Amino acid sequence: MADAAAAPQARSAGRPVREGPGAPEAAPATCPCPCPAAPTCPEPGAPPRQCRAPLGAAIREACRSQVSVILPVHNSESWLDECLKSVLEQDFQGTMELSVFNDASKDSSISILEKWKIKLEDVGIQVVIGGHDSPQPQGVGFAKNQAVVQSSGIYLCFLDSDDVMMPQRIRLQYEAAIQHPNSIIGCQVQREPLESTERYTRWINNLTQGQLLTQVFTSHGPTVIMPTWFCSREWFCHVGKFDEGGKGIPEDLLFFYKHVQKGGGVFRVDQCLLLYRYHPQAATHSVLEGTIWNHRVRFLEDQVLKHWMSFTIWNAGKQGRKLYRSLSPANRKKVAAFCDVDRNKIVKGFYTYEESEDLTGGVFEKNLNELNLKEGLDYYHFN
């Protein structure tokens, strides 16, 4: 069984405080990132402001878009026309802008952007194009941060240059974001090609609302994928900017973890609103599996294990042992036992990864249900 889950050994142990869909969401603090077009956030608990804004500030506020589409671009000529066409075809009736940051593209991306700037502005969508022509790109995190800084929207809609939005995406996510102001709003996706990453795509589209927060520790990464993110600028600033470490840094995962740690919620619009492409040039391929593993273990320890006095690792094979070895010495001491639904692994005492199967045919989940264990309280999926 490749799935490793941690469950508390004693119900009397302290339990992690989880921020679920029904929990009160934290009030944002002053914006820590440079968002010059955004109004400053009031301090938590401060009385409503009664002062009159300067004329310049009032004009800037009147000129702000309701939604800014945040689009980082690096050598995207193969997909950019289709991506930008999907911005043009949005049925959102509010004010929109497109904020593009070109991260040292060496292909024809700039000329494609300039062509679409005219088309988009002809229908009332303001286009802001920034960028640099250095010999090397600065990375996806840097490009997204710069696109946010130069934008003016009250809400931010993140889009990758190789993906395509369905016409109703911004409208439906905007409506959801108003109802969930301190949440990241995602959506269901259609994978392109269809047969690629089938298990991952099923996971993206079929998580329950509760699992959007309880399954944040799995190897799949954020429970709503980055190209579907939609949130308020105020909340983005509260969480803080993307990591700008460049190639090999999972900037979306690290931002998502900060978001959860600060009490943010996760909500998914249960409609397919994005064509999500899979191809060898995707930036996600530059992130090493070991890097992601280490971030996941530290996040699990910080969010869950530090609240538990003892727990069991539900995997007696390679993945369970790897998790154990990755834990801090203090958390290793809390491991009371390893267990598994496969008798052979328990009898043999060990097994190799090649002998395991991806799924257990529902046996593992059945065991958990029979024990009346609740996901997000008594156990968490890790792998």
C-alpha positions as MATLAB code, in Angstrom:
seq = 'MADAAAAPQARSAGRPVREGPGAPEAAPATCPCPCPAAPTCPEPGAPPRQCRAPLGAAIREACRSQVSVILPVHNSESWLDECLKSVLEQDFQGTMELSVFNDASKDSSISILEKWKIKLEDVGIQVVIGGHDSPQPQGVGFAKNQAVVQSSGIYLCFLDSDDVMMPQRIRLQYEAAIQHPNSIIGCQVQREPLESTERYTRWINNLTQGQLLTQVFTSHGPTVIMPTWFCSREWFCHVGKFDEGGKGIPEDLLFFYKHVQKGGGVFRVDQCLLLYRYHPQAATHSVLEGTIWNHRVRFLEDQVLKHWMSFTIWNAGKQGRKLYRSLSPANRKKVAAFCDVDRNKIVKGFYTYEESEDLTGGVFEKNLNELNLKEGLDYYHFN';
ca = [
       0.000    0.000    0.000;
       1.618    3.210   -1.155;
      -0.721    5.400    0.849;
       0.714    6.467    4.210;
      -1.638    8.081    6.733;
      -0.959    9.174   10.298;
      -3.590    8.511   12.945;
      -3.454    9.419   16.644;
      -2.846    6.514   18.983;
      -4.786    8.065   21.858;
      -7.940   10.115   21.525;
      -6.977   11.990   24.680;
      -4.000   13.447   22.824;
      -4.117   17.076   21.796;
      -5.657   17.585   18.387;
      -4.605   20.064   15.738;
      -6.702   23.142   15.300;
      -8.036   22.918   11.755;
      -9.554   25.732    9.762;
     -12.444   24.122    7.937;
     -15.152   25.413    5.602;
     -17.386   26.368    8.516;
     -14.706   27.870   10.695;
     -14.336   31.647   11.136;
     -11.676   33.032    8.806;
      -8.876   35.194   10.109;
      -8.941   38.935    9.579;
      -6.224   40.188    7.255;
      -3.451   42.413    8.544;
      -1.591   45.214    6.794;
      -0.357   44.197    3.342;
       3.232   42.888    3.574;
       3.788   42.863   -0.189;
       4.137   45.912   -2.448;
       0.734   46.369   -4.042;
       0.707   50.087   -4.870;
      -2.652   50.086   -6.590;
      -4.421   48.438   -3.686;
      -5.815   50.356   -0.717;
      -4.023   49.638    2.565;
      -5.752   47.075    4.740;
      -7.160   48.301    8.068;
      -5.698   46.860   11.258;
      -7.797   44.036   12.725;
     -10.444   45.436   15.052;
      -9.919   49.020   13.913;
     -13.052   51.195   13.582;
     -14.274   52.000   10.052;
     -12.395   54.870    8.459;
     -14.327   58.127    8.128;
     -11.580   60.268    6.600;
     -11.888   61.787    3.140;
      -9.469   60.306    0.613;
      -7.219   62.653   -1.390;
      -8.477   63.394   -4.895;
      -5.649   61.403   -6.520;
      -6.448   58.363   -4.422;
     -10.154   58.675   -5.264;
      -9.345   58.774   -8.976;
      -7.086   55.728   -8.673;
      -9.818   53.868   -6.803;
     -12.360   54.733   -9.503;
      -9.966   53.434  -12.175;
      -9.350   50.109  -10.466;
     -10.610   46.961  -12.171;
     -12.735   44.470  -10.315;
     -10.567   41.582  -11.560;
      -6.953   41.404  -12.731;
      -5.911   38.315  -14.673;
      -2.327   37.551  -13.569;
      -0.324   36.023  -16.414;
       3.423   35.197  -16.190;
       4.972   34.519  -19.598;
       8.218   32.802  -20.585;
       8.722   31.473  -24.125;
       5.007   30.769  -24.512;
       4.504   31.319  -28.246;
       3.082   27.806  -28.768;
       0.075   28.401  -26.503;
      -0.288   32.157  -26.039;
      -2.846   32.857  -28.783;
      -5.300   30.322  -27.407;
      -4.701   31.491  -23.831;
      -5.325   35.165  -24.646;
      -8.362   34.324  -26.757;
      -9.886   32.748  -23.653;
      -9.397   36.036  -21.773;
     -11.210   37.873  -24.564;
     -14.128   35.424  -24.463;
     -14.933   35.765  -20.742;
     -18.617   36.481  -20.064;
     -17.886   38.444  -16.863;
     -19.794   41.746  -16.990;
     -17.603   43.644  -14.530;
     -14.355   45.503  -15.216;
     -11.303   43.399  -16.089;
      -7.649   43.906  -16.814;
      -4.884   41.608  -17.976;
      -1.537   41.993  -16.190;
       1.298   40.239  -18.028;
       4.896   39.957  -16.925;
       7.294   38.709  -19.582;
      10.149   36.816  -17.899;
      12.957   37.159  -20.472;
      11.209   35.380  -23.342;
      13.419   34.770  -26.365;
      10.677   33.674  -28.757;
       7.830   35.646  -30.334;
       5.794   35.960  -27.107;
       6.162   39.760  -26.985;
       4.817   40.309  -30.498;
       1.865   38.017  -29.735;
       1.152   39.995  -26.544;
       1.264   43.319  -28.393;
      -1.165   41.999  -31.022;
      -3.627   40.847  -28.360;
      -3.259   44.044  -26.343;
      -5.018   45.906  -29.166;
      -7.797   43.325  -29.445;
      -8.438   43.191  -25.714;
      -8.432   46.947  -25.200;
     -10.863   47.332  -28.096;
     -13.444   45.462  -25.985;
     -12.620   47.333  -22.766;
     -10.098   44.984  -21.146;
      -7.114   47.049  -20.016;
      -3.743   45.363  -20.661;
      -0.588   46.035  -18.649;
       2.618   44.453  -19.958;
       5.811   44.447  -17.914;
       8.950   42.392  -18.131;
      12.689   42.256  -18.628;
      15.072   40.973  -21.294;
      17.882   39.660  -19.095;
      19.849   36.644  -20.364;
      18.119   34.380  -17.835;
      14.518   34.275  -16.523;
      13.963   35.137  -12.856;
      11.433   32.358  -12.326;
       7.688   31.842  -12.086;
       7.381   33.187   -8.527;
       9.130   36.441   -9.459;
       7.040   36.855  -12.622;
       3.760   36.309  -10.772;
       4.725   38.756   -8.038;
       5.611   41.418  -10.591;
       2.353   40.882  -12.456;
       0.451   41.373   -9.176;
       2.406   44.526   -8.270;
       1.700   46.221  -11.608;
      -2.010   45.277  -11.566;
      -4.916   47.181  -10.038;
      -7.706   44.640   -9.576;
      -9.586   44.128   -6.343;
      -9.530   40.400   -7.138;
      -6.745   38.354   -8.729;
      -7.342   35.553  -11.230;
      -4.193   33.482  -11.823;
      -3.621   31.967  -15.247;
      -0.730   30.062  -16.820;
       0.204   30.946  -20.388;
      -0.235   27.362  -21.606;
      -3.785   26.980  -20.241;
      -7.211   28.023  -21.512;
     -10.099   29.447  -19.464;
     -13.726   28.512  -20.111;
     -15.885   31.614  -20.797;
     -17.640   31.510  -17.413;
     -14.520   31.099  -15.258;
     -14.037   34.663  -13.986;
     -17.759   35.243  -13.460;
     -18.280   32.115  -11.357;
     -15.079   32.437   -9.333;
     -15.723   36.134   -8.701;
     -19.138   35.250   -7.265;
     -17.569   32.559   -5.067;
     -14.769   34.868   -3.880;
     -17.290   37.420   -2.628;
     -18.846   34.674   -0.491;
     -15.446   33.376    0.719;
     -13.236   36.473    1.084;
     -10.317   34.789    2.865;
     -10.205   31.722    0.652;
      -8.389   30.536   -2.426;
     -11.062   29.708   -4.980;
     -10.315   26.881   -7.409;
     -12.315   24.906   -9.952;
     -12.472   21.578  -11.720;
     -10.257   21.091  -14.778;
     -10.052   19.212  -18.051;
      -6.606   17.724  -18.629;
      -4.970   18.043  -22.040;
      -4.080   15.445  -23.304;
      -7.037   13.657  -21.739;
      -5.132   10.467  -20.936;
      -2.311   12.233  -19.066;
      -2.153   12.109  -15.237;
      -5.560   10.431  -14.976;
      -5.324    9.616  -11.249;
      -4.141   13.130  -10.393;
      -6.949   14.692  -12.433;
      -9.565   12.542  -10.679;
      -8.142   13.665   -7.339;
      -8.275   17.347   -8.360;
     -11.883   17.149   -9.490;
     -13.418   14.802   -6.913;
     -12.189   15.945   -3.496;
     -15.051   16.823   -1.179;
     -15.235   20.321    0.250;
     -13.891   19.022    3.573;
     -11.001   17.204    1.901;
      -9.807   20.451    0.304;
      -8.304   21.171    3.735;
      -7.705   17.689    5.148;
      -5.732   16.382    2.133;
      -3.271   19.278    1.893;
      -0.394   16.981    2.967;
      -0.532   14.543    0.039;
       2.037   14.187   -2.726;
      -0.360   15.826   -5.195;
       0.302   19.295   -3.762;
      -2.319   22.042   -3.325;
      -5.857   20.677   -3.302;
      -6.838   23.355   -5.815;
      -4.168   23.718   -8.477;
      -2.378   27.008   -9.016;
      -3.675   27.838  -12.549;
      -7.222   27.798  -11.141;
      -6.562   30.164   -8.210;
      -8.756   33.208   -7.676;
      -8.627   35.382   -4.536;
      -8.912   38.916   -3.273;
      -5.857   41.155   -3.513;
      -6.282   41.963    0.180;
      -5.982   38.299    1.140;
      -3.046   37.722   -1.233;
      -1.179   40.583    0.437;
      -2.008   39.188    3.856;
      -0.460   35.827    2.958;
       2.575   37.415    1.288;
       4.234   37.134   -2.089;
       5.373   33.975   -3.888;
       8.836   32.601   -3.171;
      11.262   34.005   -5.751;
      13.934   31.312   -5.470;
      13.530   30.485   -9.145;
      13.857   27.149  -10.924;
      13.306   24.135   -8.706;
      11.247   25.980   -6.075;
       7.588   24.866   -5.626;
       6.385   28.454   -5.201;
       2.697   27.524   -5.451;
       2.989   24.843   -2.753;
       4.859   27.173   -0.385;
       2.288   29.958   -0.887;
      -0.539   27.461   -0.317;
       1.048   26.299    2.941;
       1.401   29.907    4.165;
      -2.212   30.494    3.208;
      -3.406   27.528    5.308;
      -1.131   28.466    8.232;
      -2.687   31.939    8.294;
      -6.194   30.523    8.572;
      -7.173   30.695    4.914;
      -9.956   28.592    3.484;
     -10.152   26.608    0.256;
     -13.228   26.515   -1.962;
     -13.757   24.878   -5.344;
     -16.342   25.849   -7.968;
     -17.595   22.440   -9.065;
     -17.542   23.152  -12.768;
     -14.773   22.581  -15.295;
     -13.472   26.104  -15.878;
      -9.947   25.453  -17.174;
      -8.202   23.418  -19.859;
      -5.072   22.337  -17.982;
      -2.203   21.318  -20.257;
       0.428   18.696  -19.559;
       3.660   18.908  -21.574;
       7.414   18.395  -21.052;
       8.168   22.145  -20.922;
       5.911   22.774  -17.903;
       7.702   24.509  -15.014;
       6.446   21.893  -12.547;
       8.890   19.346  -14.000;
      11.842   21.366  -12.669;
      10.887   20.715   -9.028;
      12.528   17.637   -7.516;
      10.344   15.085   -5.744;
      12.673   15.163   -2.734;
      12.223   18.925   -2.386;
       8.451   18.587   -2.277;
       8.667   15.637    0.153;
      10.732   17.643    2.636;
       8.326   20.605    2.535;
       5.360   18.258    3.031;
       6.894   16.531    6.056;
       7.723   19.833    7.751;
       4.188   21.103    7.075;
       2.649   17.910    8.501;
       4.795   18.229   11.614;
       3.887   21.891   12.071;
       0.165   21.582   11.436;
      -0.656   18.184   12.943;
       2.037   16.133   14.642;
       3.103   18.765   17.148;
      -0.431   18.582   18.580;
      -0.389   14.770   18.990;
       1.196   12.885   21.887;
       1.425    9.652   19.854;
       0.313    8.299   16.498;
       0.432    5.289   14.176;
       1.837    5.253   10.634;
      -0.585    3.323    8.457;
       1.936    1.857    6.041;
       4.367   -0.911    6.918;
       6.334   -0.662    3.694;
       8.812    1.602    1.984;
       6.748    4.794    2.094;
       5.854    4.379    5.760;
       9.475    3.808    6.699;
      10.559    6.784    4.601;
       8.058    8.989    6.420;
       9.354    7.761    9.769;
      12.976    8.480    8.839;
      12.014   11.962    7.628;
      10.415   12.995   10.909;
      12.216   15.051   13.517;
      13.665   13.042   16.432;
      10.912   14.339   18.700;
       8.156   13.138   16.367;
       9.829    9.760   15.777;
       9.486    9.119   19.492;
       5.717    9.620   19.163;
       5.313    6.760   16.625;
       3.590    3.968   18.532;
       3.328    1.449   15.674;
       3.216    0.744   11.960;
       0.150   -1.019   10.582;
      -1.037   -2.215    7.170;
      -4.032   -3.904    5.512;
      -1.684   -6.330    3.708;
      -0.992   -9.317    6.030;
       2.044  -10.298    3.970;
       3.808   -7.047    4.813;
       3.199   -7.530    8.527;
       4.249  -11.215    8.499;
       7.303  -10.592    6.338;
       8.292   -7.532    8.307;
       9.290   -5.594    5.187;
       8.456   -5.259    1.497;
       9.844   -3.566   -1.556;
       8.117   -0.723   -3.338;
       7.845   -2.729   -6.565;
       5.615   -5.296   -4.841;
       3.065   -2.680   -3.781;
       0.088   -1.410   -5.712;
      -1.013    2.189   -6.170;
      -4.416    1.602   -4.642;
      -5.847   -0.863   -2.133;
      -9.183   -1.364   -3.842;
     -10.931    0.491   -1.048;
      -9.748   -1.891    1.717;
      -7.811    0.830    3.537;
     -10.725    3.261    3.432;
     -13.111    0.509    4.581;
     -10.888   -0.188    7.598;
     -10.912    3.473    8.573;
     -14.695    3.682    8.297;
     -15.184    0.541   10.397;
     -13.007    2.092   13.114;
     -15.195    5.236   13.060;
     -12.147    7.411   12.373;
     -12.764   10.876   10.967;
     -10.462   12.333    8.324;
      -8.949   15.629    9.440;
      -9.411   14.754   13.105;
      -8.243   11.189   13.716;
      -6.155   10.651   10.586;
      -4.615   12.409    7.573;
      -3.535   11.116    4.187;
       0.109   11.838    3.467;
       0.929    9.895    0.303;
];
